[in-house]
Amino acid sequence: MAKLELLQGTLDLLVLRVLNAGPMHGFGIAQKIHLLSADALRVEEGSLYPALYRMERKGWIEAEWGVSENNRRAKFYALTKVGRKQLAAEQATWERLTAAVGQVLAKADEA
């Protein structure tokens, strides 16, 4: 199956949503998105880590070093209070967008 390209801004929403379940290291975030999308989305390190850094700078997430399930040192990211508000706003925007696109796709031939 061909991989889907993420729309601009979508990665932030997916990362925030995954971190809503609890702290996770970068590789775990990428794996969870991959698994939850049923293999349709694959987040590359070159996209994920700049996004994590950007979200950390904005105060949406915070990071601290810990030990992974493989007994390796890893940076774990967690959602902040500001990040939870951002997640709610981005999720609402995404739902409005997908509903609007769905309406156009469903009704384009009616007019």
MDAnalysis code that builds the backbone (N, CA, C; Angstrom):
import MDAnalysis as mda
import numpy as np

u = mda.Universe.empty(333, n_residues=111, atom_resindex=np.repeat(np.arange(111), 3), trajectory=True)
u.add_TopologyAttr("name", ["N", "CA", "C"] * 111)
u.add_TopologyAttr("resid", np.arange(1, 112))
u.add_TopologyAttr("resname", ["MET", "ALA", "LYS", "LEU", "GLU", "LEU", "LEU", "GLN", "GLY", "THR", "LEU", "ASP", "LEU", "LEU", "VAL", "LEU", "ARG", "VAL", "LEU", "ASN", "ALA", "GLY", "PRO", "MET", "HIS", "GLY", "PHE", "GLY", "ILE", "ALA", "GLN", "LYS", "ILE", "HIS", "LEU", "LEU", "SER", "ALA", "ASP", "ALA", "LEU", "ARG", "VAL", "GLU", "GLU", "GLY", "SER", "LEU", "TYR", "PRO", "ALA", "LEU", "TYR", "ARG", "MET", "GLU", "ARG", "LYS", "GLY", "TRP", "ILE", "GLU", "ALA", "GLU", "TRP", "GLY", "VAL", "SER", "GLU", "ASN", "ASN", "ARG", "ARG", "ALA", "LYS", "PHE", "TYR", "ALA", "LEU", "THR", "LYS", "VAL", "GLY", "ARG", "LYS", "GLN", "LEU", "ALA", "ALA", "GLU", "GLN", "ALA", "THR", "TRP", "GLU", "ARG", "LEU", "THR", "ALA", "ALA", "VAL", "GLY", "GLN", "VAL", "LEU", "ALA", "LYS", "ALA", "ASP", "GLU", "ALA"])
u.atoms.positions = np.array([
    [0.848, -1.172, 0.000],
    [0.000, 0.000, 0.000],
    [0.892, 1.233, 0.000],
    [0.558, 2.214, -0.811],
    [1.314, 3.448, -0.873],
    [1.126, 4.242, 0.418],
    [2.193, 4.848, 0.871],
    [2.131, 5.666, 2.080],
    [1.459, 6.995, 1.763],
    [0.727, 7.498, 2.722],
    [0.042, 8.771, 2.564],
    [0.944, 9.903, 3.022],
    [0.863, 11.021, 2.353],
    [1.586, 12.216, 2.750],
    [0.740, 12.947, 3.791],
    [1.361, 13.393, 4.849],
    [0.638, 14.157, 5.862],
    [0.455, 15.585, 5.379],
    [-0.732, 16.130, 5.570],
    [-0.967, 17.536, 5.273],
    [-0.195, 18.377, 6.276],
    [0.194, 19.568, 5.872],
    [0.941, 20.443, 6.765],
    [0.146, 20.686, 8.052],
    [0.793, 20.549, 9.178],
    [0.147, 20.750, 10.470],
    [-0.462, 19.494, 11.055],
    [-0.637, 18.483, 10.238],
    [-1.258, 17.243, 10.704],
    [-0.351, 16.489, 11.667],
    [0.947, 16.548, 11.437],
    [1.871, 15.835, 12.314],
    [1.758, 16.338, 13.748],
    [1.654, 17.640, 13.924],
    [1.512, 18.186, 15.271],
    [0.268, 17.616, 15.944],
    [-0.833, 17.585, 15.230],
    [-2.077, 17.051, 15.789],
    [-1.898, 15.584, 16.187],
    [-1.292, 14.787, 15.328],
    [-1.112, 13.363, 15.625],
    [-0.200, 13.155, 16.829],
    [0.874, 13.915, 16.904],
    [1.798, 13.778, 18.041],
    [1.102, 14.177, 19.342],
    [0.398, 15.301, 19.312],
    [-0.311, 15.740, 20.521],
    [-1.333, 14.698, 20.945],
    [-2.031, 14.128, 19.975],
    [-3.069, 13.138, 20.297],
    [-2.457, 11.869, 20.895],
    [-1.334, 11.423, 20.343],
    [-0.656, 10.232, 20.871],
    [-0.153, 10.507, 22.290],
    [0.406, 11.692, 22.513],
    [0.932, 12.019, 23.841],
    [-0.171, 12.262, 24.863],
    [-1.384, 12.447, 24.409],
    [-2.510, 12.612, 25.325],
    [-2.700, 11.355, 26.179],
    [-2.240, 10.226, 25.686],
    [-2.362, 8.969, 26.432],
    [-1.266, 8.807, 27.478],
    [-0.203, 9.620, 27.386],
    [0.872, 9.532, 28.361],
    [2.219, 9.787, 27.719],
    [3.251, 10.007, 28.553],
    [4.589, 10.297, 28.031],
    [5.117, 9.165, 27.154],
    [5.918, 9.553, 26.164],
    [6.439, 8.562, 25.224],
    [7.714, 9.121, 24.581],
    [8.636, 8.242, 24.224],
    [9.847, 8.691, 23.524],
    [9.552, 8.793, 22.029],
    [10.454, 9.459, 21.302],
    [10.223, 9.747, 19.890],
    [9.951, 8.523, 19.048],
    [10.766, 7.493, 19.211],
    [10.554, 6.272, 18.424],
    [9.179, 5.671, 18.728],
    [8.785, 5.709, 19.994],
    [7.473, 5.182, 20.379],
    [6.329, 5.974, 19.743],
    [6.493, 7.290, 19.674],
    [5.475, 8.133, 19.037],
    [5.325, 7.745, 17.568],
    [6.453, 7.630, 16.869],
    [6.423, 7.274, 15.443],
    [5.792, 5.893, 15.245],
    [6.162, 4.958, 16.102],
    [5.611, 3.600, 15.988],
    [4.109, 3.583, 16.237],
    [3.671, 4.329, 17.245],
    [2.234, 4.350, 17.579],
    [1.421, 4.936, 16.426],
    [1.906, 6.015, 15.826],
    [1.203, 6.608, 14.682],
    [1.145, 5.598, 13.542],
    [2.239, 4.928, 13.315],
    [2.297, 3.912, 12.255],
    [1.280, 2.790, 12.522],
    [1.266, 2.285, 13.727],
    [0.350, 1.184, 14.064],
    [-1.109, 1.625, 14.047],
    [-1.395, 2.789, 14.630],
    [-2.784, 3.254, 14.685],
    [-3.338, 3.601, 13.309],
    [-2.461, 3.937, 12.382],
    [-2.913, 4.262, 11.017],
    [-2.993, 3.016, 10.142],
    [-2.808, 1.853, 10.745],
    [-2.841, 0.589, 9.999],
    [-1.836, 0.602, 8.847],
    [-0.632, 1.067, 9.166],
    [0.481, 1.047, 8.218],
    [0.367, 2.108, 7.115],
    [-0.595, 3.012, 7.210],
    [-0.767, 4.027, 6.160],
    [0.158, 5.221, 6.362],
    [0.517, 5.511, 7.611],
    [1.351, 6.678, 7.899],
    [2.661, 6.229, 8.518],
    [3.735, 6.762, 7.985],
    [5.058, 6.486, 8.556],
    [5.744, 7.839, 8.763],
    [6.033, 8.137, 10.015],
    [6.665, 9.413, 10.341],
    [8.170, 9.205, 10.395],
    [8.875, 9.921, 9.562],
    [10.335, 9.812, 9.500],
    [10.977, 10.675, 10.588],
    [12.142, 10.238, 11.047],
    [12.865, 10.976, 12.088],
    [13.104, 12.424, 11.677],
    [13.383, 12.637, 10.384],
    [13.671, 13.980, 9.890],
    [12.487, 14.919, 9.996],
    [11.295, 14.385, 10.128],
    [10.097, 15.203, 10.325],
    [9.705, 15.240, 11.796],
    [9.835, 14.100, 12.471],
    [9.349, 13.992, 13.849],
    [10.151, 14.859, 14.818],
    [11.473, 14.739, 14.802],
    [12.249, 15.431, 15.829],
    [12.210, 16.949, 15.692],
    [12.242, 17.511, 14.473],
    [12.040, 18.964, 14.385],
    [10.654, 19.385, 14.903],
    [9.639, 18.551, 14.656],
    [8.291, 18.862, 15.153],
    [8.267, 18.815, 16.680],
    [8.915, 17.805, 17.261],
    [8.960, 17.705, 18.724],
    [9.686, 18.921, 19.310],
    [10.795, 19.302, 18.705],
    [11.551, 20.465, 19.176],
    [10.692, 21.720, 19.087],
    [9.987, 21.893, 17.958],
    [9.135, 23.075, 17.766],
    [8.005, 23.115, 18.800],
    [7.387, 21.946, 19.044],
    [6.282, 21.902, 20.007],
    [6.776, 22.131, 21.432],
    [7.997, 21.686, 21.707],
    [8.589, 21.915, 23.023],
    [8.843, 23.412, 23.220],
    [9.358, 24.069, 22.182],
    [9.604, 25.524, 22.248],
    [8.310, 26.291, 22.468],
    [7.219, 25.818, 21.892],
    [5.920, 26.499, 22.039],
    [5.268, 26.196, 23.379],
    [5.848, 25.266, 24.129],
    [5.297, 24.922, 25.441],
    [4.168, 23.916, 25.382],
    [3.973, 23.276, 24.249],
    [2.897, 22.293, 24.111],
    [3.288, 20.963, 24.733],
    [4.590, 20.665, 24.699],
    [5.097, 19.427, 25.295],
    [6.329, 19.762, 26.119],
    [6.667, 18.858, 27.016],
    [7.903, 18.982, 27.777],
    [8.615, 17.646, 27.692],
    [9.940, 17.687, 27.880],
    [10.722, 16.465, 27.722],
    [11.641, 16.252, 28.909],
    [11.867, 14.996, 29.217],
    [12.875, 14.647, 30.217],
    [13.480, 13.296, 29.846],
    [14.718, 13.119, 30.251],
    [15.422, 11.882, 29.923],
    [14.962, 10.757, 30.832],
    [14.880, 9.571, 30.271],
    [14.500, 8.388, 31.026],
    [15.084, 7.160, 30.356],
    [14.608, 6.002, 30.767],
    [15.088, 4.733, 30.218],
    [13.939, 4.062, 29.477],
    [14.199, 3.665, 28.232],
    [13.163, 3.043, 27.408],
    [12.937, 1.589, 27.811],
    [11.942, 0.977, 27.190],
    [11.637, -0.432, 27.451],
    [12.778, -1.346, 27.005],
    [13.673, -0.826, 26.167],
    [14.858, -1.574, 25.720],
    [16.069, -1.292, 26.603],
    [15.827, -0.634, 27.727],
    [16.877, -0.273, 28.672],
    [17.898, 0.693, 28.055],
    [17.395, 1.574, 27.183],
    [18.240, 2.587, 26.558],
    [17.819, 3.966, 27.058],
    [18.780, 4.858, 27.105],
    [18.485, 6.229, 27.495],
    [17.687, 6.883, 26.367],
    [16.569, 7.506, 26.715],
    [15.716, 8.137, 25.704],
    [15.053, 9.376, 26.301],
    [14.728, 10.290, 25.428],
    [14.020, 11.499, 25.837],
    [12.523, 11.228, 25.745],
    [11.828, 11.384, 26.861],
    [10.385, 11.142, 26.904],
    [9.664, 12.483, 26.842],
    [8.632, 12.527, 26.007],
    [7.854, 13.748, 25.804],
    [6.487, 13.582, 26.452],
    [6.026, 14.674, 27.052],
    [4.708, 14.651, 27.701],
    [3.950, 15.916, 27.332],
    [2.654, 15.798, 27.284],
    [1.785, 16.925, 26.974],
    [1.716, 17.869, 28.172],
    [1.753, 19.166, 27.928],
    [1.585, 20.159, 28.994],
    [0.124, 20.616, 29.007],
    [-0.210, 21.455, 29.965],
    [-1.564, 22.016, 30.021],
    [-1.848, 22.833, 28.754],
    [-0.860, 23.610, 28.337],
    [-0.990, 24.389, 27.094],
    [-1.159, 23.444, 25.907],
    [-0.429, 22.335, 25.923],
    [-0.527, 21.344, 24.854],
    [-1.907, 20.709, 24.780],
    [-2.515, 20.476, 25.932],
    [-3.886, 19.907, 25.925],
    [-4.876, 20.885, 25.290],
    [-4.712, 22.159, 25.576],
    [-5.578, 23.173, 24.945],
    [-5.324, 23.208, 23.443],
    [-4.052, 23.117, 23.043],
    [-3.715, 23.123, 21.625],
    [-4.297, 21.902, 20.928],
    [-4.220, 20.756, 21.593],
    [-4.795, 19.528, 21.029],
    [-6.298, 19.704, 20.792],
    [-7.001, 20.252, 21.768],
    [-8.448, 20.458, 21.603],
    [-8.737, 21.380, 20.430],
    [-7.964, 22.453, 20.313],
    [-8.183, 23.414, 19.222],
    [-7.867, 22.777, 17.864],
    [-6.752, 22.063, 17.790],
    [-6.369, 21.455, 16.509],
    [-7.324, 20.327, 16.122],
    [-7.795, 19.573, 17.095],
    [-8.734, 18.497, 16.790],
    [-10.064, 19.069, 16.287],
    [-10.518, 20.150, 16.897],
    [-11.768, 20.787, 16.448],
    [-11.615, 21.317, 15.021],
    [-10.483, 21.933, 14.737],
    [-10.238, 22.441, 13.387],
    [-10.206, 21.303, 12.378],
    [-9.524, 20.203, 12.747],
    [-9.437, 19.042, 11.857],
    [-10.829, 18.466, 11.575],
    [-11.657, 18.354, 12.595],
    [-13.009, 17.808, 12.416],
    [-13.859, 18.707, 11.518],
    [-13.720, 20.031, 11.672],
    [-14.450, 20.958, 10.790],
    [-13.981, 20.805, 9.354],
    [-12.662, 20.698, 9.170],
    [-12.091, 20.567, 7.832],
    [-12.558, 19.277, 7.156],
    [-12.461, 18.156, 7.856],
    [-12.850, 16.882, 7.242],
    [-14.349, 16.830, 6.959],
    [-15.153, 17.453, 7.822],
    [-16.595, 17.498, 7.562],
    [-16.889, 18.322, 6.314],
    [-16.194, 19.449, 6.171],
    [-16.410, 20.310, 5.001],
    [-15.970, 19.610, 3.714],
    [-14.820, 18.951, 3.747],
    [-14.353, 18.226, 2.559],
    [-15.319, 17.085, 2.232],
    [-15.793, 16.400, 3.250],
    [-16.758, 15.317, 3.050],
    [-18.035, 15.807, 2.393],
    [-18.498, 16.977, 2.803],
    [-19.710, 17.536, 2.198],
    [-19.487, 17.858, 0.725],
    [-18.350, 18.417, 0.417],
    [-18.057, 18.736, -0.988],
    [-17.999, 17.456, -1.809],
    [-17.313, 16.446, -1.305],
    [-17.207, 15.183, -2.038],
    [-18.564, 14.527, -2.235],
    [-19.414, 14.617, -1.247],
    [-20.717, 13.966, -1.316],
    [-21.715, 14.730, -2.178],
    [-21.595, 16.051, -2.223],
    [-22.633, 16.862, -2.865],
    [-22.196, 17.566, -4.143],
    [-20.996, 17.344, -4.607],
    [-20.478, 18.086, -5.760],
    [-21.311, 17.856, -7.019],
    [-21.919, 16.705, -7.174],
    [-22.691, 16.408, -8.373],
    [-24.151, 16.859, -8.276],
    [-24.584, 17.319, -7.109],
    [-25.991, 17.682, -6.894],
    [-26.362, 19.011, -7.546],
    [-25.477, 19.921, -7.631],
    [-25.832, 21.253, -8.115],
    [-25.948, 21.333, -9.621],
])
